[in-house]
């Protein structure tokens, strides 16, 4: 599998299929966000994904572009979903959201070693706080 295929497959299974995610990521994978590691190791990454899937069971990553340079990859995507469980202190009311996101990857020996997502969390929060019409 090429690094481009690895990243593309990651978006197919992240939050949805922990068995397949284990085949794509190293045991010591780290998920970073805003300068901090929010998941250290495959077990924590899977737990993070399960929690996100509970909040947004229909979450989709609409990948627009994947760029690869050796063992580094970057993706530009649109994240969409419907809020079905409390998230970030916001009660679920079935509100949908859509935010642009970029995600950067370090890859080692054909497995994802580190993940660095960047998205506008405040925009996501604003959309989730809106009352459905």
C-alpha positions in Angstrom: 0.0 0.0 0.0 1.4 3.4 -0.9 1.4 6.2 1.6 -1.4 8.0 -0.3 -3.5 4.8 -0.1 -2.7 4.5 3.6 -4.0 8.0 4.3 -7.0 7.5 2.1 -7.9 4.3 3.9 -7.4 6.0 7.3 -10.3 8.3 6.5 -12.5 5.4 5.5 -12.1 3.6 8.9 -11.2 6.3 11.5 -14.1 6.5 14.0 -15.9 3.6 12.4 -13.7 0.5 12.3 -11.2 0.0 15.0 -10.1 -3.4 13.7 -9.0 -2.0 10.4 -7.5 1.1 12.1 -5.1 -1.2 13.9 -3.7 -2.3 10.5 -3.0 1.3 9.5 -1.4 2.8 12.6 1.6 1.9 14.7 1.1 0.8 18.2 2.6 4.0 19.5 0.7 6.3 17.2 0.0 9.8 18.6 -2.9 12.1 17.9 -1.9 15.7 18.4 -4.2 18.7 18.6 -3.3 22.3 19.3 0.2 21.4 20.5 -0.9 18.6 22.9 -1.1 14.9 22.5 -4.7 14.0 23.0 -4.3 10.2 22.3 -1.0 8.3 22.9 -0.9 4.8 21.5 -3.3 2.8 19.5 -5.6 2.0 22.4 -6.2 5.7 23.2 -6.7 6.5 19.5 -9.3 3.8 19.2 -11.0 5.0 22.4 -11.0 8.6 21.0 -12.6 7.4 17.8 -15.3 5.4 19.6 -16.2 8.5 21.6 -16.4 10.6 18.5 -18.4 8.0 16.7 -21.0 8.0 19.6 -21.4 11.7 19.3 -21.5 11.8 15.5 -22.4 8.3 14.2 -22.8 9.4 10.6 -19.5 11.4 10.5 -18.0 11.7 7.1 -14.6 12.8 5.9 -15.0 14.2 2.3 -11.3 14.1 1.2 -10.6 16.8 -1.3 -6.8 16.4 -1.7 -4.0 14.2 -0.4 -0.4 15.3 -0.9 2.5 12.9 0.0 6.2 13.7 0.3 8.2 10.7 1.4 7.0 9.7 4.8 4.9 12.9 5.3 1.3 13.4 4.1 -1.2 16.1 4.2 -5.0 16.0 3.5 -7.6 18.7 2.9 -11.1 17.6 3.7 -14.6 18.5 4.7 -15.8 16.9 8.0 -19.6 16.5 8.2 -21.9 14.9 10.7 -25.0 15.0 12.8 -24.8 15.6 16.6 -26.4 12.6 18.4 -24.7 12.6 21.8 -23.3 15.3 24.1 -20.0 16.6 22.8 -17.7 19.2 24.3 -20.4 20.2 26.8 -23.0 20.7 24.0 -26.2 18.7 24.3 -27.2 16.8 21.2 -30.2 18.0 19.3 -29.7 16.4 15.9 -27.9 19.4 14.5 -25.7 18.9 11.5 -22.3 20.5 11.0 -19.8 21.0 8.2 -16.2 22.2 8.7 -13.1 22.3 6.5 -10.1 20.5 8.0 -6.5 19.8 7.2 -4.7 16.8 8.6 -1.0 16.0 8.6 0.6 12.6 9.0 4.0 11.1 9.9 4.4 7.6 8.4 7.0 5.1 9.4 7.4 1.6 7.9 4.0 1.7 6.2 2.0 2.7 9.3 0.7 6.1 10.6 3.0 7.2 13.4 1.5 10.7 14.2 -1.6 12.6 13.2 -2.0 16.4 13.4 -5.6 17.6 12.6 -6.3 21.3 12.2 -9.9 22.5 12.1 -12.0 25.5 13.2 -13.5 24.0 16.4 -15.3 27.3 17.2 -17.2 27.1 13.9 -18.1 23.5 14.7 -19.4 24.5 18.1 -21.4 27.4 16.6 -23.1 25.1 14.2 -23.9 22.5 16.9 -25.4 25.2 19.2 -27.9 26.3 16.5 -31.4 25.1 17.1 -32.7 23.0 14.2 -35.4 24.8 12.2 
